[in-house]
Amino acid sequence: MAAPRRAAVLGSPIAHSLSPVLHRTAYRELGLDGWTYDRFEVDEAGLPAFFEMLGPEWAGLSLTMPLKRAVIPLLDRISDTAASVDAVNTVVVTEDGRRTGDNTDIPGMVAALREHGIEQADSAAILGAGATASSALAALSRICPGEIAVYVRSEARAAEMRQWAERLEVTVRIADWADAEQALRAPLVISTTPAGVTDALARSVPERPTALFDVLYDPWPTDLAARWSAYGGAVVSGLDLLVHQAVLQVEQMTGIAPAPLDAMRKAGERALAAR
């Protein structure tokens, strides 16, 4: 029998996280009986101390807010993908104790879109300009050769998105949130805002919408996603993203591929339905 290994998700708040459900399901499906996956409430101040107690039994960590940038100084190296947005959501601990950071949100977004038949978009729009928006911009840099319109609510956020665009070498047009309904006519719309922010936009969904990627999964569907789907548009959900990025995490931490995508998705759906 293989030696027991540990993994966990860290963040604050963390009680809502579906990651334990997804990862434990993967371990069960892969026959990794000695593996455990937990959740820990850890903020930026407590992160260094948590890293100090990591022993040889640890295989990896999933990180959520507010730790995705705070963790970088604690790592031995980070991947080019993580470096492109200065955000790490995955830490793999090797047998010799080295800690490598990666970002599976970006390829997870691309994989979720492809699963829904969206391989490329001539142009796109992003609603919001927070941390998730930078990952969305990085994902679009892989599939969208044209202009990306980013709808923001503050000049500070606009400046940040201009910096990310320059770094990622993508063409970005910054637009005011007051004009956000114009975003809904883009070939691909990615909504990265907190719950409730896009509800007012639902009434502006065009009669023939194209594709919407709404990164929320609880509550689901959002008003925007529900109206979009009712009008026949393609909708990619936050659960799609969560599952695809978790699949990549499981594969990196265990060294086993492919991870059981379908089983992990069904487990996530059951957990959400029980809330």
C-alpha positions in Angstrom: 0.0 0.0 0.0 1.2 3.5 -0.9 2.2 5.8 2.0 -0.7 8.1 3.2 -0.6 11.5 1.6 -2.3 14.8 2.6 -3.7 17.7 0.6 -6.0 20.6 1.5 -7.5 23.8 0.4 -6.6 27.0 2.3 -8.3 30.4 2.3 -10.5 32.8 4.2 -13.5 32.3 4.3 -13.2 28.6 3.4 -16.3 26.8 4.8 -18.1 27.1 1.5 -15.4 25.4 -0.6 -16.4 22.5 -2.8 -12.8 21.4 -3.2 -12.9 18.7 -0.6 -15.9 17.1 -2.3 -14.1 17.1 -5.7 -10.7 15.9 -4.5 -12.0 13.2 -2.2 -14.2 11.9 -5.0 -11.1 11.8 -7.3 -9.1 9.9 -4.7 -11.9 7.3 -4.3 -12.3 6.8 -8.0 -8.5 6.5 -8.4 -8.1 4.0 -5.6 -6.0 6.3 -3.5 -7.3 5.0 -0.2 -4.5 6.5 1.9 -5.0 10.1 0.6 -6.9 12.7 2.6 -8.0 16.2 1.6 -9.1 18.8 4.2 -10.0 22.5 4.4 -8.2 25.0 6.6 -9.2 28.6 7.5 -6.0 30.5 6.8 -5.5 34.2 6.1 -2.4 36.0 4.8 -0.9 36.5 8.2 -1.3 32.8 9.1 0.1 31.4 5.8 3.8 31.3 6.7 3.1 29.4 9.9 1.0 26.9 8.0 3.8 26.3 5.5 6.3 25.7 8.4 4.3 22.7 9.6 4.1 21.0 6.2 5.8 17.6 6.5 6.8 14.9 4.0 3.3 13.5 4.0 2.0 16.6 2.1 1.4 16.3 -1.6 -0.1 19.7 -2.3 -2.4 22.6 -1.6 -5.3 24.4 -3.3 -5.4 28.1 -2.6 -8.3 30.5 -2.8 -8.6 34.1 -1.8 -6.8 35.9 -0.2 -3.8 33.7 -0.6 -3.1 33.5 -4.3 -0.5 36.2 -4.3 0.6 36.0 -0.7 1.9 32.5 -1.2 4.4 33.4 -3.9 7.3 34.4 -1.6 6.9 31.0 0.2 7.5 28.9 -2.9 10.7 27.6 -4.6 9.4 28.3 -8.0 6.2 29.1 -9.9 5.1 28.2 -13.4 5.0 30.6 -16.3 1.2 30.4 -16.3 1.1 31.5 -12.6 3.7 34.2 -13.2 1.7 35.6 -16.1 -0.9 36.9 -13.6 1.0 36.8 -10.3 -1.5 34.3 -8.9 -1.0 30.8 -7.6 -4.0 28.5 -6.8 -2.0 25.2 -6.7 1.0 24.2 -4.8 2.7 20.8 -5.4 5.0 19.5 -2.7 7.7 17.1 -4.1 9.3 14.3 -2.2 12.4 16.4 -1.5 10.2 19.1 0.0 10.3 21.6 -2.9 7.2 23.7 -3.3 6.1 24.6 -6.9 3.2 27.0 -7.6 0.9 26.8 -10.6 -2.3 28.4 -11.8 -4.9 25.9 -13.0 -7.7 28.5 -13.2 -6.4 29.7 -16.6 -6.2 26.3 -18.4 -9.3 25.3 -16.5 -11.2 28.2 -18.1 -9.9 27.2 -21.5 -10.9 23.5 -20.9 -14.4 24.5 -19.7 -15.0 26.6 -22.8 -13.8 23.8 -25.1 -16.0 21.3 -23.4 -18.9 23.5 -24.5 -17.6 23.7 -28.1 -16.0 27.1 -27.7 -12.6 26.7 -29.2 -12.0 30.3 -30.3 -13.7 33.7 -30.2 -13.0 36.5 -32.6 -13.5 39.1 -29.9 -14.8 39.0 -26.3 -16.0 41.0 -23.3 -15.2 40.7 -19.6 -17.5 41.9 -16.9 -15.6 43.0 -13.9 -11.9 43.7 -13.3 -11.0 41.9 -10.1 -8.6 39.0 -9.5 -10.6 36.5 -11.5 -10.7 39.0 -14.5 -6.9 38.8 -14.8 -7.2 35.0 -15.1 -10.0 35.4 -17.7 -7.8 37.8 -19.6 -5.0 35.2 -19.6 -7.3 32.5 -20.7 -8.6 34.7 -23.6 -5.1 35.4 -24.7 -5.0 31.7 -25.7 -8.2 31.6 -27.7 -9.1 35.2 -28.7 -7.0 37.0 -31.3 -9.2 40.1 -31.4 -10.2 42.9 -29.1 -11.3 42.2 -25.5 -13.6 44.8 -24.0 -13.3 45.0 -20.2 -16.2 46.7 -18.3 -15.0 48.3 -15.1 -16.4 50.3 -12.2 -13.3 52.3 -11.2 -10.3 53.9 -12.8 -8.0 52.0 -10.5 -9.4 48.7 -11.8 -9.0 50.1 -15.4 -5.4 50.8 -14.8 -4.8 47.3 -13.5 -6.4 45.7 -16.5 -4.3 47.8 -18.9 -1.2 46.6 -17.1 -2.4 43.0 -17.4 -3.2 43.5 -21.1 0.3 44.8 -21.8 1.9 42.0 -19.9 -0.2 39.3 -21.6 0.2 41.0 -25.0 -3.6 41.2 -25.7 -5.6 44.1 -27.2 -7.9 45.5 -24.5 -10.5 48.2 -24.6 -11.6 49.6 -21.3 -15.3 50.5 -21.0 -17.4 52.0 -18.3 -19.7 49.7 -16.3 -22.6 52.0 -17.2 -22.4 50.7 -20.7 -22.1 47.0 -19.6 -25.2 45.9 -21.6 -23.2 46.4 -24.7 -20.9 43.6 -23.6 -23.8 41.1 -24.0 -23.5 41.4 -27.8 -19.9 40.1 -27.9 -19.2 36.6 -29.3 -18.0 35.5 -25.9 -18.9 37.2 -22.5 -17.1 36.3 -19.3 -18.7 37.5 -16.1 -16.3 37.7 -13.2 -18.4 39.7 -10.8 -19.7 38.8 -7.3 -23.2 37.5 -6.9 -26.0 40.0 -7.8 -23.8 42.5 -9.7 -25.0 41.4 -13.1 -28.7 40.8 -12.2 -29.8 44.1 -13.7 -28.2 43.1 -17.0 -30.4 40.1 -17.5 -33.2 42.2 -19.0 -30.7 43.4 -21.7 -29.8 39.9 -23.0 -30.2 40.0 -26.8 -32.7 37.7 -28.5 -29.9 35.6 -30.0 -27.1 35.5 -27.5 -23.9 33.7 -28.3 -21.8 32.4 -25.4 -21.7 33.3 -21.7 -19.1 32.1 -19.1 -20.4 33.1 -15.7 -17.7 32.1 -13.0 -20.3 31.9 -10.2 -21.7 28.5 -9.1 -23.6 29.3 -5.9 -26.2 30.5 -6.2 -26.9 29.1 -9.7 -28.1 30.0 -12.1 -27.6 33.7 -11.9 -30.3 35.9 -13.3 -28.0 36.6 -16.3 -27.2 32.9 -16.9 -30.9 31.9 -16.6 -32.1 34.5 -19.2 -29.1 33.7 -21.5 -30.0 30.0 -21.4 -33.7 30.7 -21.9 -32.9 32.6 -25.1 -30.9 29.7 -26.4 -27.3 30.9 -25.8 -24.5 28.7 -24.6 -23.7 28.9 -20.9 -20.6 27.8 -19.1 -20.9 27.8 -15.3 -18.5 28.4 -12.4 -18.9 24.7 -11.5 -17.5 23.9 -15.0 -14.5 26.0 -14.1 -14.2 24.6 -10.6 -14.2 21.0 -11.8 -11.7 21.5 -14.7 -9.2 23.4 -12.5 -9.6 20.7 -9.8 -9.0 18.0 -12.3 -5.6 19.6 -13.2 -4.8 19.9 -9.5 -5.5 16.3 -8.8 -3.3 15.2 -11.7 -0.4 17.4 -10.6 -0.6 16.3 -6.9 -1.1 12.6 -7.5 0.8 12.2 -10.7 -2.1 10.2 -12.2 -3.9 11.2 -15.3 -6.6 11.5 -16.4 -8.5 12.5 -13.2 -12.2 11.4 -13.1 -13.8 14.5 -14.5 -17.4 13.1 -14.7 -17.4 11.7 -11.2 -16.0 14.9 -9.8 -18.6 17.0 -11.6 -21.5 14.8 -10.4 -20.2 15.0 -6.8 -20.1 18.8 -7.0 -23.6 18.9 -8.4 -24.9 16.7 -5.6 -23.2 18.9 -3.0 -24.6 22.1 -4.4 -28.1 20.6 -4.6 -27.9 19.7 -0.9 -27.1 23.3 0.2 
